[in-house]
C-alpha cells in the first residue's frame, strides 16, 4: 500500500500539491467558525442525578439553583442608599429578561434569610438568578449581562460570577490562549527545525505539513460540532497534537529521504524508500496514538468524548498529510531539499570547520548506548528508582470538580474574583449549596420540617432552607418561602461551610444522603455534582486502561512479531507517566510552583486531566517507541540474530534515530509547552505534563532505559510462542524488502 502511495506521489506531485492547497484554504475558511460552535462544559453525565436535579429545579421551581451571581460592593455598606438602589436596579434588569428566572437578592428577601446574602463585613451583598437554556446559550447570555450591568458607579461596584459566567470567561480565555500558544510555538518550532536540518528548505517542510494539519483540524472540529457536543478545550489539544504529530511524522520521513539521497539513490527511489520505511513507522505510530485517544470515548462525558472524536481525526489528518502530501513536496524539490544550508555560512562566521561525516560507530549516540549497555543493570535500576521517586507524590493524588479557580488569579476574570469573595467573605457560599429535590412529594409540612431539621444537624451545614422554614442546628429559625413546595414536589437548599470539591465535601454529601428522607430524594449542587463526576469517571477507567493496553500490545506485536517488546513498552510508558503524574501533584495539587505559573492550588486536580494526559501521552510515547524499534528491527533482521547481534542492532538503531527522535521530542515539547502560557490552570497542567512526559520519554526512557533493558533481555526481545510467531508471519504488517537485497525471514517460536 505504501509503495503504491509513494508511486502516486512521485508520478503526480503537482496535482497532489494543488489539491492540498485548495483543501487547506477550504478547511481554513470553514474551520474559522469552530470556536463559536464549541462548548465549555461536559464534565458531568447527562443522566447523572445532579444533572437531573438541575433540570427539575429549572423546570418546576423557577430556577432556584443560581448559575448567575452578581456581587454588589460599596465602601458605605450594603445597606447604604446607593447600594440599595443599585441592588433594586439589578433585580429589575434581570427580571425584565425572558432568559433569566428565579431572581432574588439581599434587598428583596426578608430577614433572617437575607443575612446569608450579605458579607461578614457588611460591605457586599448578592443578587442571584438562573439563566435558562442549554449551557452554550447560557454562557452567551452571561457575557451579555456582564457587559450590561458590571462596573462602578456612585461608589458601588458590580462584579459577575456563577457557573455560566465562569464558563463564559473560560471560553474567552481559551480562545485568546490558543492564539498566544500558536504564536509562541510556530516560530520556536521553525528555529529548532533549522537547527536540526541545517537547510532552510528542509526545515520548512515539517512546518508546512503542520500548518496543513492545523487547518484540517479546525475543519474537522467544526464538522463534529454539527453532529455532537465538542468541548472548546479540545481546540487547544487537537491543534497542538495535530501540529506536533505532523512535525514528528514529516521529520521522520524527510530525515530518511535525505539519508537515502546521501546513500546514492535517485530522487524517485529515495522518496519511495522513505515512504516505505519511515512511512510504515508513521502508520504504526498514528495507529497507536489514534487507538489510545479513542479510549476516551468510553467515558460518558462529552468533555472527554470530544477529545476522542477530534483526536482520532487529527491523527489521521497528520498521518495522511505526511505520507501523501510530503512525498509530493519531496518529489518536486528533489536534491533542493538540502538547499539554503545555514550551517555552512554560520560555521564560517564562527570560525568552525565544516562538519565531517563519521561512521555510525563514532557517533555520540552509538558510544553512549554502548556504554549504557555495558552497565545495563545498574543504569536500569538507577533510572527506575529515579522515576519512581519523582512519581511518589502520585500516591497522594486527589480529584475535584473544576470551579472558578481554574482561571488563574492574574487572568483578570471577574468570575474568579466573585468566587474568591464568596469563599472568603460570606458565611456560606451561595454557589456551592447542596440542593435536594423530593420529586412528587405531597406529604405533610411537619414531616418535611423534621427532615430539614435533621439535615441542619449534619457537620459543616450552616443552615437548611425549605418551604416550611429555615433551620439551623436542628431548630427552626424563620419561615420559609412558599415557592419551595408546589404540586410537583418540594426542594430544600443546604448551605455548607466546607469546600464541596474536597474530601470533606464528599463526606458531607454522604452524611446528608444518610439522613432518612420523607420520600425519594435526589441530590444536586456542587458537592453532589463532584461525586457524580468522579463516580462516572472511576467506573470507566479500568475499561479505558484495558483497551489502551490491549490495542498497544496488538499493534506492537504486529509491528515486531515479539511478545516481550510490547510488554516492555507498556511498562516503560506507565513508568514515564507515573513520574509525570507525580510532578503534576507536586506542582498543581500542592502548589509548589503556583507563583511562577499563576495557578491556584486547591488541594486537588481536575480528574479529567490525568485521564486525558494518560491517553494522549501513552500514544505519543509509542511514537518514539515505534520509530526506535523500526530501525533496531531493521538492523536485527539483517544479522545472524545472536546475543551480540542484538546488542549491536540496539546500538546502531539508537545511533541512527537518537538525534531524530530527540529533535522530534524537543519540537513536540515546544508545541505542548506553549499551552503553559494559558491562564486556565488545567490547560497549563496538561501542557506541562505532556511536555515532561515527552522529554522524559525521549531521553531517559528511549535513550537509556530501553537500550539497557533490551541488552539484559538479549535475543528474548524478539521471542514469541510458536503459534503467535506463525500468526505474525501470516497477518503481521511486513515491510517490503526491509533491507535492500535481504528478504525478511519468517519468525519462529525460538529467539
C-alpha positions in Angstrom: 0.0 0.0 0.0 2.7 2.5 1.0 4.7 1.7 -2.2 1.6 2.5 -4.3 1.0 5.7 -2.4 4.7 6.7 -2.9 4.5 6.0 -6.7 1.3 8.0 -6.9 3.1 11.0 -5.2 6.1 10.7 -7.5 4.0 10.5 -10.7 1.5 13.3 -9.9 3.2 15.5 -7.4 1.9 18.9 -8.6 -1.6 17.7 -8.9 -1.5 16.4 -5.3 0.1 19.7 -4.1 -2.6 21.8 -5.9 -5.3 19.7 -4.3 -3.7 20.1 -0.9 -3.5 23.9 -1.2 -7.2 24.1 -2.2 -8.2 21.8 0.6 -6.2 23.8 3.2 -7.9 27.0 2.1 -11.3 25.5 2.2 -10.6 24.0 5.6 -9.3 27.3 6.9 -12.4 29.2 5.8 -14.8 26.5 7.1 -12.9 25.9 10.4 -12.6 29.5 11.3 -16.0 29.4 13.0 -15.2 26.3 15.0 -14.8 28.2 18.3 -18.2 29.8 18.3 -19.9 26.3 18.0 -18.0 24.6 20.8 -18.9 24.3 24.5 -17.1 24.6 27.8 -19.0 22.1 29.9 -19.2 18.3 29.6 -17.7 17.4 33.0 -20.8 15.6 34.2 -23.0 13.0 32.5 -26.4 14.0 31.2 -28.0 11.1 33.1 -26.3 11.9 36.4 -28.5 12.5 39.4 -27.1 16.0 40.0 -27.9 16.9 36.3 -31.4 15.6 36.8 -31.8 17.8 39.9 -30.7 20.9 37.9 -33.4 20.2 35.2 -36.1 19.7 37.8 -35.2 22.9 39.6 -35.2 24.8 36.4 -38.5 23.3 35.1 -40.5 23.1 38.3 -39.2 25.6 40.8 -38.3 28.7 38.7 -34.5 28.1 38.6 -33.8 28.3 42.3 -30.3 26.9 41.8 -28.4 30.0 40.7 -25.9 30.0 37.9 -25.6 33.8 37.8 -24.3 35.7 40.8 -23.8 39.5 41.0 -21.6 40.8 43.8 -22.6 44.3 44.8 -19.9 46.1 46.9 -19.9 49.5 48.4 -17.5 51.1 51.0 -20.5 52.7 52.6 -22.0 49.2 53.1 -24.6 47.0 51.5 -27.4 48.9 53.4 -26.4 52.3 52.1 -28.9 54.1 49.9 -26.6 53.8 46.8 -26.1 50.0 47.3 -29.9 49.5 47.9 -30.7 51.5 44.7 -28.1 49.5 42.7 -29.5 46.2 44.0 -33.0 47.2 43.1 -31.9 48.2 39.5 -30.1 44.9 39.1 -33.2 42.9 40.2 -35.4 44.9 37.8 -32.9 44.4 35.0 -32.7 40.7 35.4 -36.5 40.2 35.9 -37.1 42.1 32.7 -35.2 39.4 30.7 -37.1 36.4 29.5 -33.9 34.3 29.7 -33.4 34.8 33.5 -35.6 33.4 36.2 -35.5 32.8 39.9 -34.1 36.3 40.6 -33.6 37.2 44.3 -31.3 39.5 46.2 -30.2 40.6 49.7 -32.6 43.5 49.4 -35.6 41.5 48.1 -35.8 38.6 50.6 -36.9 39.0 54.2 -34.6 38.7 57.2 -33.1 36.5 58.6 -32.9 34.8 55.1 -31.2 37.9 53.7 -28.3 37.7 56.1 -26.9 34.7 54.1 -26.6 37.0 51.1 -24.6 39.7 52.9 -20.8 39.5 53.5 -19.4 39.2 57.0 -18.1 42.8 56.9 -21.5 44.2 55.6 -19.9 45.9 52.6 -21.1 43.4 49.9 -24.3 41.6 49.0 -25.6 39.3 46.4 -28.1 39.2 43.5 -28.9 35.7 42.3 -30.5 34.4 39.2 -30.8 31.4 36.9 -30.1 31.7 33.2 -32.3 29.3 31.2 -31.4 27.3 28.1 -28.6 24.9 27.3 -25.1 25.7 28.6 -23.7 27.4 25.5 -26.6 29.8 25.2 -26.5 30.4 29.0 -22.8 31.4 28.7 -23.5 33.8 25.9 -26.3 35.4 27.9 -23.9 35.7 30.9 -21.5 37.6 28.7 -24.2 39.9 27.5 -25.4 40.6 31.1 -21.9 41.2 32.3 -21.4 43.9 29.6 -24.8 45.5 30.7 -24.5 45.5 34.5 -20.9 45.3 35.7 -18.7 48.2 36.6 -18.5 51.0 39.1 -20.9 53.9 39.6 -21.9 56.1 42.5 -19.4 54.3 44.8 -21.0 50.9 44.1 -19.1 48.2 42.2 -20.9 45.3 40.5 -19.0 42.1 39.6 -20.4 39.0 38.0 -19.8 35.3 38.9 -21.6 32.0 38.9 -21.2 28.9 36.8 -22.4 30.4 33.5 -20.1 33.4 33.9 -17.2 31.1 34.8 -17.6 29.1 31.6 -18.1 32.2 29.5 -14.8 33.7 30.7 -13.0 30.3 30.4 -14.3 30.2 26.8 -12.9 33.7 26.0 -9.6 32.9 27.8 -9.2 29.6 25.9 -9.6 31.4 22.6 -7.1 34.0 23.5 -4.6 31.5 24.9 -4.8 29.4 21.7 -3.7 32.4 19.6 -0.8 33.1 22.1 0.3 29.4 22.2 0.4 29.1 18.4 2.2 32.5 18.2 4.9 31.1 20.5 5.1 27.5 19.2 5.3 28.1 15.5 8.3 30.5 15.4 10.2 28.4 18.0 9.5 25.2 16.1 10.9 26.7 12.9 14.1 27.8 14.7 14.6 24.3 16.1 13.8 22.7 12.7 16.5 24.9 11.1 19.0 23.8 13.7 18.1 20.1 13.2 18.1 20.1 9.4 20.5 23.0 8.7 18.7 23.5 5.4 16.1 26.2 5.4 14.1 24.4 2.7 14.1 21.1 4.7 13.0 23.0 7.8 10.0 24.5 6.1 8.6 21.1 5.1 7.5 19.8 8.5 6.1 23.2 9.3 4.1 23.3 6.1 2.7 19.9 6.9 2.0 21.0 10.5 0.1 24.1 9.3 -1.9 22.0 6.9 -2.8 19.6 9.8 -3.9 22.6 12.0 -6.2 23.9 9.2 -7.8 20.5 8.6 -8.1 20.0 12.4 -10.2 23.2 12.7 -12.4 22.0 9.8 -12.8 18.6 11.5 -13.7 20.1 14.8 -16.2 22.4 13.1 -17.8 19.4 11.3 -18.0 17.5 14.6 -20.0 20.3 16.2 -22.8 19.7 13.7 -23.3 16.2 14.9 -22.3 16.2 18.6 -21.2 18.4 21.5 -17.5 19.3 21.3 -15.6 20.8 24.2 -13.7 24.0 23.4 -10.8 22.6 25.4 -10.4 20.1 22.6 -9.4 23.0 20.4 -6.1 23.6 22.4 -5.2 19.9 22.5 -6.1 18.9 19.0 -4.4 21.8 17.3 -1.3 21.2 19.4 -1.4 17.5 18.8 -2.0 18.0 15.1 1.0 20.3 14.8 3.2 18.1 17.0 2.4 14.9 15.2 2.6 16.4 11.7 6.1 17.7 12.6 7.1 14.4 14.1 6.0 12.4 11.2 7.4 14.6 8.5 10.6 14.8 10.4 10.9 11.0 10.2 10.2 10.9 6.5 12.3 13.9 5.5 15.3 12.6 7.5 15.0 9.2 5.9 14.7 10.7 2.4 17.8 12.8 2.9 19.6 9.7 4.2 18.6 7.7 1.1 19.8 10.5 -1.2 23.1 10.5 0.6 23.3 6.8 0.0 23.1 7.3 -3.7 19.5 6.7 -4.6 17.9 9.0 -7.2 15.0 11.3 -6.1 12.1 9.0 -7.0 13.7 5.9 -5.4 14.6 7.9 -2.3 11.0 9.1 -1.9 9.7 5.6 -2.4 12.1 4.2 0.1 11.4 6.9 2.7 7.7 6.3 2.5 8.2 2.5 2.5 10.3 2.6 5.7 9.6 5.8 7.7 6.1 5.9 6.3 5.5 2.5 7.7 6.7 3.8 11.1 4.3 6.8 10.7 1.3 4.5 10.1 2.1 2.3 13.1 2.6 5.4 15.3 -0.6 7.0 14.1 -2.5 3.8 14.8 -1.2 3.6 18.4 -1.9 7.3 19.0 -5.4 7.0 17.5 -6.3 3.9 19.5 -5.0 5.5 22.7 -7.0 8.7 22.2 -10.1 6.7 21.0 -10.2 5.1 24.5 -11.5 8.4 25.8 -14.8 7.6 24.0 -15.7 5.1 26.7 -16.4 7.9 29.2 -19.9 9.2 29.4 -18.8 12.8 29.4 -18.7 14.9 26.2 -15.6 16.7 27.5 -13.6 13.5 27.1 -15.6 12.1 24.2 -14.9 15.3 22.1 -11.1 14.6 22.6 -11.7 11.0 21.3 -13.6 12.2 18.2 -11.3 15.1 17.4 -8.1 13.3 18.4 -8.6 10.4 16.1 -9.5 12.7 13.2 -6.4 14.9 13.9 -4.0 11.9 13.9 -5.5 10.7 10.6 -5.0 14.2 9.1 -1.4 14.4 10.3 -0.5 11.0 9.1 -2.2 11.4 5.7 -0.5 14.7 5.1 2.9 13.1 6.0 2.6 10.1 3.6 0.7 11.7 0.7 1.5 15.5 0.6 5.0 15.4 1.9 6.3 12.9 -0.6 4.9 15.0 -3.4 6.8 18.0 -2.0 10.0 16.0 -1.8 9.5 14.8 -5.4 9.1 18.4 -6.6 12.1 19.7 -4.6 14.4 16.7 -5.3 18.0 17.5 -4.2 17.0 21.1 -3.5 15.6 19.8 -0.2 19.2 20.5 1.1 19.3 24.0 -0.3 19.9 27.1 1.8 22.1 25.2 4.3 22.6 27.7 7.0 25.2 25.6 8.9 28.0 26.3 6.4 27.9 30.1 6.5 27.2 30.1 10.2 30.2 27.8 10.7 32.4 30.0 8.6 31.2 33.0 10.6 32.1 31.4 13.9 35.4 30.0 12.5 34.3 26.4 12.9 35.4 23.7 10.4 32.8 22.0 8.2 31.1 19.1 9.9 32.6 15.8 8.7 30.6 12.7 8.1 31.6 9.9 10.6 30.9 6.2 10.8 27.8 5.3 12.8 30.1 3.6 15.4 31.8 7.0 16.0 28.6 9.0 16.7 27.6 10.3 20.1 24.5 8.1 20.4 26.3 4.9 19.5 29.1 5.5 22.1 26.5 6.5 24.7 24.3 3.5 24.2 27.2 1.1 24.0 28.4 2.5 27.4 24.9 2.1 28.8 24.6 -1.5 27.7 28.0 -2.3 29.2 26.5 -1.3 32.6 22.9 -2.2 31.8 21.7 -3.5 35.2 22.9 -0.5 37.3 21.7 2.0 34.7 18.2 0.4 34.6 17.9 0.2 38.3 19.1 3.8 38.8 16.6 5.2 36.3 13.7 3.2 37.6 14.4 4.3 41.1 14.7 7.9 40.0 11.4 7.9 38.1 9.6 6.1 40.9 10.9 8.8 43.3 9.6 11.6 41.1 6.3 9.8 40.8 5.9 9.2 44.5 3.6 12.2 45.1 1.1 10.4 42.7 0.2 8.2 45.7 -1.5 11.3 47.3 -3.3 12.5 44.2 -6.8 13.9 44.9 -9.5 14.9 42.5 -12.2 17.5 42.4 -14.7 19.2 40.0 -13.4 22.4 38.4 -14.8 25.8 39.6 -13.8 29.4 39.0 -10.3 28.7 40.4 -9.3 27.1 37.1 -9.0 30.7 36.0 -5.6 32.0 37.2 -5.8 34.8 39.7 -3.9 37.1 37.3 -6.3 36.3 34.4 -8.4 39.4 35.2 -11.6 37.3 35.3 -14.4 38.8 37.4 -16.0 35.4 38.0 -12.7 34.3 39.8 -12.9 37.5 41.9 -16.5 36.8 42.8 -15.6 33.2 43.7 -12.8 34.3 46.0 -15.2 36.7 47.7 -17.9 34.0 48.2 -15.3 31.7 49.7 -13.7 34.2 52.0 -16.2 36.9 52.9 -19.5 35.1 53.3 -20.7 32.7 55.9 -21.8 30.3 53.2 -21.0 30.1 49.5 -24.2 30.7 47.5 -22.6 29.0 44.5 -21.9 25.7 46.3 -25.1 24.9 48.1 -26.4 21.4 48.0 -29.9 21.1 46.5 -32.3 18.2 47.5 -35.4 17.6 45.4 -38.3 15.5 46.7 -39.8 14.9 43.3 -43.6 14.4 43.5 -43.6 14.9 47.3 -47.1 15.9 48.7 -46.6 14.9 52.3 -47.2 16.9 55.5 -45.3 20.1 56.3 -44.4 18.6 59.7 -42.6 15.7 58.1 -40.8 18.0 55.7 -39.8 20.2 58.6 -38.4 17.3 60.6 -36.3 16.3 57.6 -35.0 19.8 57.2 -34.1 20.0 60.9 -32.3 16.7 60.7 -30.3 17.8 57.7 -29.3 21.0 59.6 -27.6 18.9 62.3 -25.0 17.5 59.8 -21.4 18.7 60.4 -20.5 21.7 58.2 -24.1 22.7 57.4 -24.7 26.4 58.0 -28.4 26.1 57.5 -31.3 24.4 55.6 -33.9 26.3 53.7 -37.2 24.6 52.9 -40.8 25.6 52.1 -41.8 25.1 55.7 -39.0 27.1 57.3 -35.3 27.8 57.6 -33.4 25.6 60.1 -30.0 25.8 61.8 -28.6 23.3 64.3 -31.9 21.4 64.3 -34.0 24.4 65.2 -36.4 26.4 63.1 -35.2 30.0 62.9 -37.6 31.5 60.4 -40.5 30.8 58.0 -39.6 29.5 54.5 -40.6 30.9 51.1 -43.7 29.1 49.8 -42.3 28.6 46.2 -40.1 25.8 47.5 -43.1 23.5 47.5 -45.7 23.0 44.9 -47.8 20.3 43.1 -44.6 18.8 41.5 -42.9 18.2 44.8 -40.5 20.1 47.1 -36.9 21.0 47.3 -34.5 22.1 50.0 -31.3 24.1 49.9 -28.5 23.1 52.2 -25.9 25.9 52.9 -22.5 24.5 53.6 -19.3 25.8 55.1 -17.0 23.2 53.6 -15.3 23.1 50.2 -17.6 20.9 48.1 -14.8 19.6 46.0 -12.7 18.2 48.8 -12.9 15.0 50.8 -14.9 17.0 53.4 -17.5 17.8 50.8 -17.8 14.2 49.7 -18.2 13.1 53.3 -20.9 15.7 53.9 -22.9 14.6 50.9 -22.7 11.0 52.1 -23.9 12.1 55.6 -26.8 14.1 54.0 -27.8 11.1 51.9 -27.8 9.0 55.1 -30.5 11.2 56.7 -33.9 9.4 56.4 -36.0 11.3 53.9 -39.8 11.5 53.6 -39.7 10.4 50.0 -37.2 9.6 47.2 -34.5 12.3 47.5 -32.4 13.5 44.6 -29.2 15.4 45.4 -27.7 18.2 43.3 -25.4 21.1 43.7 -21.7 21.4 43.7 -20.8 18.6 46.1 -23.2 16.1 44.5 -22.0 17.1 41.0 -18.5 16.4 42.1 -19.4 13.0 43.5 -21.3 12.1 40.3 -18.5 13.2 38.1 -15.9 11.2 40.0 -18.1 8.1 40.1 -18.7 8.3 36.4 -15.0 8.5 35.6 -13.9 5.9 38.1 -16.4 3.4 36.7 -14.9 3.6 33.2 -11.1 4.0 34.0 -10.4 0.2 34.1 -12.1 -0.3 30.7 -10.2 2.6 29.1 -6.9 1.4 30.5 -7.5 -2.2 29.4 -8.4 -1.0 25.9 -5.2 1.1 25.6 -3.0 -1.8 26.9 -4.7 -4.3 24.5 -4.5 -2.0 21.5 -0.9 -1.1 22.1 0.1 -4.7 22.6 -1.6 -5.9 19.4 -0.2 -3.1 17.3 3.4 -3.6 18.6 3.1 -7.3 18.2 2.0 -6.9 14.6 4.9 -4.4 14.2 7.7 -6.5 15.8 6.4 -10.1 16.0 7.6 -10.1 19.6 5.6 -10.7 22.8 8.1 -9.2 25.2 8.8 -5.9 23.4 5.1 -4.8 23.7 5.1 -5.7 27.4 8.3 -3.7 27.9 6.8 -0.7 26.1 3.7 -0.8 28.2 5.8 -1.0 31.4 8.1 1.9 30.4 5.2 4.1 29.3 3.5 3.5 32.6 6.7 4.3 34.5 7.1 7.5 32.5 3.6 8.6 33.1 3.8 7.8 36.8 6.7 10.3 37.1 4.8 12.9 35.2 1.7 12.5 37.4 3.9 12.8 40.5 5.2 16.1 39.2 1.7 17.3 38.4 0.6 16.6 42.0 3.6 18.4 43.4 3.2 21.4 41.1 -0.6 21.9 40.8 -2.2 20.0 43.7 0.3 21.1 46.3 1.0 24.4 44.6 4.9 24.5 44.7 5.2 26.5 41.5 1.9 28.4 41.7 3.7 31.7 42.0 5.6 31.0 38.7 2.6 29.7 36.8 0.0 32.0 38.3 -2.3 29.0 39.2 -4.1 28.4 42.5 -3.6 25.3 44.5 -6.9 23.8 45.6 -5.6 20.6 47.1 -6.9 18.5 44.2 -6.7 18.1 40.5 -9.4 18.2 37.9 -10.0 14.5 37.3 -10.4 14.6 33.6 -6.9 15.9 33.1 -4.9 12.9 34.3 -7.2 10.7 32.2 -6.7 12.8 29.1 -3.0 13.1 29.8 -2.7 9.3 30.2 -4.4 8.5 26.9 -2.6 11.2 24.9 0.9 10.7 26.4 0.6 6.9 26.1 0.0 7.2 22.4 2.6 9.9 21.9 5.3 7.9 23.8 4.6 5.0 21.4 5.5 7.4 18.6 9.2 7.2 19.6 9.0 3.5 20.6 7.8 2.6 17.2 10.4 4.8 15.5 13.2 3.3 17.6 12.1 -0.3 17.2 11.7 0.1 13.5 15.4 0.8 13.0 16.6 -1.7 15.6 14.4 -4.4 14.0 15.8 -3.4 10.6 19.3 -4.0 11.8 18.3 -7.2 13.7 16.8 -8.8 10.6 20.0 -8.3 8.7 22.1 -10.2 11.2 22.7 -13.8 12.4 20.4 -12.9 15.4 22.8 -13.8 18.2 23.0 -12.0 21.6 25.9 -9.9 20.3 23.9 -9.1 17.2 21.0 -7.9 19.4 23.4 -5.6 21.3 24.8 -4.2 18.1 21.4 -3.8 16.5 20.2 -1.8 19.5 23.3 0.4 19.4 23.0 1.1 15.7 19.2 1.6 15.8 19.6 4.2 18.6 22.5 5.8 16.8 20.6 6.2 13.6 17.4 7.5 15.3 18.6 9.2 18.5 19.2 12.6 17.0 15.9 12.5 15.2 13.7 11.3 18.0 15.3 13.7 20.5 14.8 16.6 18.0 11.2 15.4 17.5 10.7 15.4 21.2 12.1 18.9 21.5 9.7 20.0 18.8 6.7 18.3 20.3 7.7 19.7 23.7 7.7 23.2 22.3 4.2 22.8 21.0 2.9 21.3 24.2 4.8 23.7 26.5 3.2 26.6 24.7 -0.1 25.6 26.5 1.6 26.5 29.7 1.2 30.1 28.7 -2.6 29.6 29.2 -4.3 31.3 32.2 -6.6 28.2 32.7 -4.9 26.0 35.2 -5.8 22.6 33.9 -4.7 23.6 30.4 -1.4 24.5 32.0 -1.3 21.2 33.7 -2.0 19.3 30.5 0.7 21.2 28.6 3.3 20.9 31.3 2.5 17.2 32.0 2.7 16.2 28.3 6.0 18.3 27.9 7.6 16.5 30.8 6.4 13.1 29.6 7.7 13.6 26.1 11.1 14.9 27.2 11.5 12.1 29.8 10.4 9.5 27.3 12.8 10.6 24.6 15.8 10.9 26.9 15.8 8.7 30.0 13.4 6.1 28.6 14.2 5.6 24.9 17.8 6.8 25.1 18.9 5.0 28.2 16.4 2.7 30.0 15.1 0.9 26.9 18.5 0.1 25.5 19.6 -1.2 28.9 16.6 -3.5 29.2 17.0 -4.7 25.6 20.6 -5.6 26.4 19.5 -7.5 29.5 16.8 -9.3 27.6 19.1 -10.3 24.8 17.6 -12.4 22.0 14.5 -12.9 24.1 13.5 -9.4 22.9 12.3 -11.0 19.6 10.7 -14.1 21.1 7.1 -15.1 20.6 5.4 -18.5 21.2 5.4 -20.6 18.1 1.6 -20.2 17.5 1.9 -16.4 17.7 5.0 -16.4 15.6 3.1 -18.3 12.8 0.2 -15.9 13.2 2.6 -12.9 12.8 4.0 -14.5 9.7 0.5 -14.5 8.2 -1.1 -11.3 9.4 1.8 -9.2 10.7 2.4 -5.9 8.8 5.7 -6.5 7.0 7.9 -4.0 5.2 8.7 -4.9 1.6 12.4 -5.6 1.3 13.1 -4.4 4.8 16.8 -4.1 4.0 17.8 -3.8 0.3 18.8 -7.1 -1.0 17.7 -9.1 2.0 14.4 -10.8 2.3 12.7 -10.6 5.7 12.9 -14.1 7.4 9.9 -15.7 8.9 9.9 -15.5 12.7 9.9 -18.8 14.6 8.9 -19.6 18.1 12.6 -19.5 19.2 14.6 -16.3 19.8 
